[in-house]
Amino acid sequence: MHTGTTLQMPQGFTYCDIAGKRVLVTGGTTGIGRSIARMLAQAGAQVLIFGRHEKELNDALQQANEGTGKELVKGFIADAGNAAGIATVFAKVDQELGGLDVLINNVGLPFQGVDKGSYEEWDYVIKTNLLSYMACTHEAMARFKDRAQLIFIGSMSAEVKDKNSSVYTATKAGIRAFVQALRKEVEDKPVKVSLVEPGLVSTDLHEMPEEKRTQMLEEGTIIHGEDIALMVWFILTQPWYVNTMMSQVLPLNQKL
Ligand SMILES: NC(=O)c1ccc[n+]([C@@H]2O[C@H](COP(=O)([O-])OP(=O)(O)OC[C@H]3O[C@@H](n4cnc5c(N)ncnc54)[C@H](OP(=O)(O)O)[C@@H]3O)[C@@H](O)[C@H]2O)c1
């Protein structure tokens, strides 16, 4: 968690209110997505999250709504890795939010190099990590009215292209290319497009012993989901004419 003194905005500086915004966070039940949902609830937004596991969903809902006195974050079970799952997600968006102002494409699965796995496994990872981003963007844009925002959680992997990560890296490089072309596609529309590429973040994506996690946090080689949520907060609270196109948020001492 964060340490240090909590400060107000510097005097004379303001930010835009996101209270009441209707937001879908794909895969918001653990890790970075859960931190984003928690941040959004604190800021008064109405949020929908989903994942495939009931316990993690319930924990996320309890944590995100805690202290707000409201049920600002709602959630459900759905699989982003197939078309029926995406249809379920947007039926829920219509039912629970009655429209959409912000889509945060965050859902993601890890995967190693192409020497591991099978055709079916790569198919599922690509459908979850990349195709769901396209499908959710399509559905969200059909619902956007007035000013809207698309945020994509990519990865520094698109830049670094680590050894033994070719399948995962391909999906994240695909997201980067999709976002860059999409920005041109929507340039006549009041839709902002932002890509956030995290470095190493302490989440369920990385299995490791607790002592190792603590050691990496102390060394500054891994960061928290909240650190990414703060970047998302920054993006969402800018004036309507400011678009944060691309941001990379990584640990101070992560080797590139
Ligand atoms: N952690 C890092 O170091 C890091 C670095 C760069 C980028 N990222 C990116 O950040 C995003 C969030 O990852 P994270 O680190 O927060 O990992 P995480 O804790 O494992 O979160 C992944 C989320 O996606 C959900 N999910 C995965 N596959 C799904 C599917 N097919 N259908 C529906 N939900 C699914 C998970 O819930 P269920 O398992 O219950 O479905 C969970 O809510 C990912 O796009 C990841 O690639 C992470």
Ligand as a Chemical Component Dictionary entry (heavy atoms), coordinates in Angstrom:
data_LIG
# 
_chem_comp.id                   LIG 
_chem_comp.type                 NON-POLYMER 
_chem_comp.pdbx_formal_charge   0 
_chem_comp.three_letter_code    LIG 
# 
loop_
_chem_comp_atom.comp_id 
_chem_comp_atom.atom_id 
_chem_comp_atom.alt_atom_id 
_chem_comp_atom.type_symbol 
_chem_comp_atom.charge 
_chem_comp_atom.model_Cartn_x 
_chem_comp_atom.model_Cartn_y 
_chem_comp_atom.model_Cartn_z 
_chem_comp_atom.pdbx_ordinal 
LIG N1  N1  N 0  0.401   -7.546  -13.294 1  
LIG C1  C1  C 0  1.271   -7.063  -14.159 2  
LIG O1  O1  O 0  2.489   -7.059  -13.925 3  
LIG C2  C2  C 0  0.786   -6.484  -15.460 4  
LIG C3  C3  C 0  1.713   -5.795  -16.238 5  
LIG C4  C4  C 0  1.318   -5.252  -17.442 6  
LIG C5  C5  C 0  0.006   -5.390  -17.852 7  
LIG N2  N2  N 1  -0.883  -6.075  -17.084 8  
LIG C6  C6  C 0  -2.254  -6.198  -17.594 9  
LIG O2  O2  O 0  -3.172  -5.713  -16.638 10 
LIG C7  C7  C 0  -4.439  -6.336  -16.840 11 
LIG C8  C8  C 0  -4.959  -6.854  -15.506 12 
LIG O3  O3  O 0  -4.091  -7.886  -15.042 13 
LIG P1  P1  P 0  -3.746  -8.108  -13.504 14 
LIG O4  O4  O 0  -2.290  -8.038  -13.359 15 
LIG O5  O5  O -1 -4.619  -7.272  -12.657 16 
LIG O6  O6  O 0  -4.110  -9.667  -13.375 17 
LIG P2  P2  P 0  -5.232  -10.423 -12.551 18 
LIG O7  O7  O 0  -5.189  -10.027 -11.124 19 
LIG O8  O8  O 0  -5.046  -11.858 -12.893 20 
LIG O9  O9  O 0  -6.600  -9.867  -13.163 21 
LIG C9  C9  C 0  -7.149  -10.335 -14.366 22 
LIG C10 C10 C 0  -8.644  -10.088 -14.331 23 
LIG O10 O10 O 0  -9.216  -10.533 -15.576 24 
LIG C11 C11 C 0  -10.191 -11.546 -15.312 25 
LIG N3  N3  N 0  -10.193 -12.494 -16.431 26 
LIG C12 C12 C 0  -9.145  -13.164 -16.982 27 
LIG N4  N4  N 0  -9.549  -13.883 -18.031 28 
LIG C13 C13 C 0  -10.875 -13.667 -18.165 29 
LIG C14 C14 C 0  -11.873 -14.112 -19.073 30 
LIG N5  N5  N 0  -11.595 -14.951 -20.087 31 
LIG N6  N6  N 0  -13.139 -13.663 -18.921 32 
LIG C15 C15 C 0  -13.462 -12.827 -17.905 33 
LIG N7  N7  N 0  -12.575 -12.365 -17.018 34 
LIG C16 C16 C 0  -11.298 -12.795 -17.137 35 
LIG C17 C17 C 0  -9.784  -12.151 -13.981 36 
LIG O11 O11 O 0  -10.870 -12.790 -13.326 37 
LIG P3  P3  P 0  -11.150 -14.373 -13.470 38 
LIG O12 O12 O 0  -9.837  -15.077 -13.421 39 
LIG O13 O13 O 0  -12.069 -14.688 -12.345 40 
LIG O14 O14 O 0  -11.813 -14.545 -14.788 41 
LIG C18 C18 C 0  -9.366  -10.877 -13.242 42 
LIG O15 O15 O 0  -10.489 -10.153 -12.814 43 
LIG C19 C19 C 0  -4.200  -7.452  -17.866 44 
LIG O16 O16 O 0  -4.609  -7.005  -19.132 45 
LIG C20 C20 C 0  -2.699  -7.638  -17.829 46 
LIG O17 O17 O 0  -2.188  -8.154  -19.029 47 
LIG C21 C21 C 0  -0.529  -6.617  -15.890 48 
# 
loop_
_chem_comp_bond.comp_id 
_chem_comp_bond.atom_id_1 
_chem_comp_bond.atom_id_2 
_chem_comp_bond.value_order 
_chem_comp_bond.pdbx_ordinal 
LIG N1  C1  SING 1  
LIG C1  O1  DOUB 2  
LIG C1  C2  SING 3  
LIG C2  C3  SING 4  
LIG C2  C21 DOUB 5  
LIG C3  C4  DOUB 6  
LIG C4  C5  SING 7  
LIG C5  N2  DOUB 8  
LIG N2  C6  SING 9  
LIG N2  C21 SING 10 
LIG C6  O2  SING 11 
LIG C6  C20 SING 12 
LIG O2  C7  SING 13 
LIG C7  C8  SING 14 
LIG C7  C19 SING 15 
LIG C8  O3  SING 16 
LIG O3  P1  SING 17 
LIG P1  O4  DOUB 18 
LIG P1  O5  SING 19 
LIG P1  O6  SING 20 
LIG O6  P2  SING 21 
LIG P2  O7  DOUB 22 
LIG P2  O8  SING 23 
LIG P2  O9  SING 24 
LIG O9  C9  SING 25 
LIG C9  C10 SING 26 
LIG C10 O10 SING 27 
LIG C10 C18 SING 28 
LIG O10 C11 SING 29 
LIG C11 N3  SING 30 
LIG C11 C17 SING 31 
LIG N3  C12 SING 32 
LIG N3  C16 SING 33 
LIG C12 N4  DOUB 34 
LIG N4  C13 SING 35 
LIG C13 C14 SING 36 
LIG C13 C16 DOUB 37 
LIG C14 N5  SING 38 
LIG C14 N6  DOUB 39 
LIG N6  C15 SING 40 
LIG C15 N7  DOUB 41 
LIG N7  C16 SING 42 
LIG C17 O11 SING 43 
LIG C17 C18 SING 44 
LIG O11 P3  SING 45 
LIG P3  O12 DOUB 46 
LIG P3  O13 SING 47 
LIG P3  O14 SING 48 
LIG C18 O15 SING 49 
LIG C19 O16 SING 50 
LIG C19 C20 SING 51 
LIG C20 O17 SING 52 
# 
